[in-house]
Amino acid sequence: MTAAPTRRQVVAAAAGLALALAAAPAAALPRGHHRMRTLYIAGDSTAAQKYADAAPETGWGMALPFFLHQDLAVANHAINGRSTKSFLDEGRLDVILEAIRPGDLLLIQFGHNDQKITDPSRYTEPWTTYQDNLRRYVAGARERGARPVLATSVERRRFDASGTALRTLGEYPAAMREVAREEGVELLDVQELSLALWQKLGPETTKAYFNWTPAEQDNTHFNPPGAIAVARLVAAELLHTRVLGPSDTRRLDEEIPTRWITWPDAEESRT
């Protein structure tokens, strides 16, 4: 098994990419125009960029640009297996905060891996350490003039015998909602939105949205249709909460071809 990168390696490898994402578009704008805004994603495997060796698995962050105007860039820093704790401990929030600028957005979605009570490198307690960590993300963005946005975790595919979609995320969504209220941060309740979508689609149809392949039946991660569906929920909620305006979003009611999803080679851009 490949050794986990050190904090220094993570910061060194990712800082250049993150800074380029934030700075390059501004350099291309004509004089007198405002710098392009960037929406940064801090999250886990449900949102993360996937590579050719993982296809057809698809993070919803890969599909989000399809629903945002081209003047709003997406810098997807979500990565497999991370919790609020491990993302911080590896210096990944530091990389974002080195690049983020006033007017940018930081979308924060964690919870799946914070639940892993047997793994001390990732586990957080929902009403203490999880909330404390979320406040660090919020404060870091605000200190740099950026706007933090909290998003409850997308729900897994789980149904009871009667076909009712079940909640699987414990108290973490409620704990995030409380932080949003206390800190005055906009909340995207992706848990509830995705749960309603899975309920509408039902146990059989939802299989086509998750990473069900001949080799595995994955009820957590998405294939292209699922990633597109969740990204649509996120973009629509960004509009509904007025984090974004109508001119920032597009295609919310349009069909997105799954062929638009692409997976780069594993060697490309991986930290």
N, C-alpha and C positions, 0 to 999 in steps of 0.2 A: 504494500500500500504506500502511495506517495506521501512523504512527510508534509505536514501542514506548513504553510509559509509562516515565517516569523513576522511580527508586527512591522519591523523595518522593511522586509521584502515587500509586504503588502502596500505600505505607504509609498515606497520608491517606485514599484511597478505601476500602481494605479494612479498616482498623482499626475503624471504626465498626460495620461489619457483623459482624466477628468478635467484637468485644466484646459486641454485642447478643446474638449466638448463645449466648455463654457466660453472660451475666448475666441475660437476660430470664427464663429458666425458673425460676431461683432465686427471683426476686421473686414469682412466682406460687404458690410453695409455701406451705402454711400454716406458721405459726410453730412452731418446734420440729422441723421436718423437715429432712433433709439436703439440700444443694444438689444439683440434678440434675447428674450427670456428663456430660461431653462427650467424644466421640471425634473428634479432629481427624485429617484426612487430608492429608498432604503428598505430592504425587505428580504424575503426568503425565496425558496425555490418555486413557490407558486407564481412569483412575478419575474423570476430571473431570466436572463438571456440563456438560451440553450444552444448547444453546438451539434454538429452533424452526427457525432457519435451517440447523441441522445434522441435524435428525431425518431418518432413524431412528437416527443414531449415538447411542450411550448409554454413559456411563461406569459402571463397576461401582459407584462410590461413590453413584450415584443410586439404586441398588437396595438398598444395604446397610441402610437403615433398615427395610425390610420384614422383616428377620431379627433386629432388635434390639428389646428392650423399649422402650416409649415413654418410660421414665425415663432412657434413655441417648440423648442427642442426638448427631447427626452434624453436624459442621462440615466440609464438604468444600472444602478449599483447593487441591486438585489442579487443575492447569491445563495446557492443551495445550502441548506442545512443550518442557516444562521438564525440566532435568536437576538433579542435586544441586547443581551449580554455578550455573546460571542462576536457580534458585529462591532460592538464597542471595543472589546478586548483586542481584536485584531487590527484596530486602527482604521476601520473602514469609514466610520463617521468622520474621523479627522480628515480623510481624503476628500470627502464631500465638502466639509467646511472650509478647506483650503481653496476650493474652486467656486463655491456658491457666492452669488453676488446679490446686492440689493435688488428687489423685484422678482427674484427667482422663487421657486416653490420647492419645498421638501415634503414629499409624500412618504409617510411612515406606516408600514404595514408589517407587523410581527405578531406572533402568537403560537403558530404551529410548533415551533421548536422550543419556545419558552415552556411548553408543557412537559418536556422530557425530564421528568423528575429523577430518573436514574443517571442522568448525565450532568455532573456539576459544572461543566464548561458551558452549558447552554441553559440550564433550568433557572427560572425565576419564579418567585411567588407572586401571584397576580396582584395582590393588594399592597405589596411593599416594593420588592426589588423591580418588578416589571414596571410599575408606575414610576418609580424613581428613574429608571432608565429612559422611559418615554419623555420625562421632563427634561432630561439631558439633551435629547434630540430637539425638542421644542426650543429650549433655551439657546442651543447652538445656532439654530437657524435664525432666531430673532436677533441674536447678537450681531449677526452679519446683515441684517436688513432684509432677510428672506422671509417668506411666509411658510410656516409649518402647517401641514394638513395631516390629521390622523385618519387611518383607515382600518377598521376592524378586519380581521382575517377572513378571507374567502372560505366558505364552508366546504368540507369534504362531501363526497357522495356516500351518504349512508341513509338507508330507509328501513323502517320496521316492516313487519310482516303484512301490515295493512297498506303499505305504500306511502306512509307519512315520512317526509324528509326530516332527519334528526339533526339536532345541534351536537357538535363534537368538540367544541372549543372551550368548554368549562367556563370559568369566570373571567377569562382574559378579555373578551369583548366588553363585558360590563365594566371591568377595571379601566379599559381605555376610554369608554364613554365618560367615566367620572373624571379622568384627567382632562379630557376635552372640555367638559363643563368648567372645571376649576381654573383651567389655564386660558379659557376663552379661545379655543382652537376649533376651527371647522372640522367636523367629523363626517367621513364617508362611511356609512354603516353597510359595508360590503358583506358582512356576515348575513344580515337580514335580507339584503337584496339578492344575494346568491341563493340563500335558502329558499326564498320564494320562487326563484327561477327553477331550481331543481324540483321543487314540488310541482310546479306547472308542467314540467317536462315529463316527470315520472321516472320510476326505476329503470325502465328499459331504454327510453330515449336518451337519458343522461349518460349511458355507456358510450355514446358517440361523442360526448363532450370531454370525457376523461381519457387518460392515457391507457386505454384498454387495447392491448396488442395480443397476437398469438403467444407471446412470451410471458406476459404479465397482465394482471388486472389491477390497475393502479387507480385508487379512488381519491387520490389527493391532487395529483398533477394533471395538467390538461394536454389535449391534443389541439391542433389549430382551431377547430370550431369552438371548443371550450374557452381557449385563451381569448379569442375574438369576442365571445359573449361576455366574459368578465371584464375585458377592457372597455366594452361598450357601457357596462354598468358603471365603471369608474368614471369614464368621461361624462356620462349623463349626470352623475351625482356631483361632479365638479361644477357642472353648469347649474344644476338645481340649487346647490349651496352658495352659488354666486362667487365661488373661488375663481371661476373662469366666466367670461362673458360669451354671448352668442358668436362673436367674431373669432373666438379662440377654438371653437369646436366645429366639427364637420362630420358628415356621413352618419349621424346618430341613427337615422332611420333607413339607412341603405344597407344592402347586402354587401359584405366584404368577402371577396374571393379567398378561399384558403390558400391558393397558390401564391398570394402575397407574402405569406410566412416563409422565411428562408432561414436556414441554419448554417452559419459559417463553420469552417473547419475548426477542429478543437484547438489547434495551435494559435488561432487568430484571437488576439485581444483578451486572452484569458489571464487572470491574475493568480 
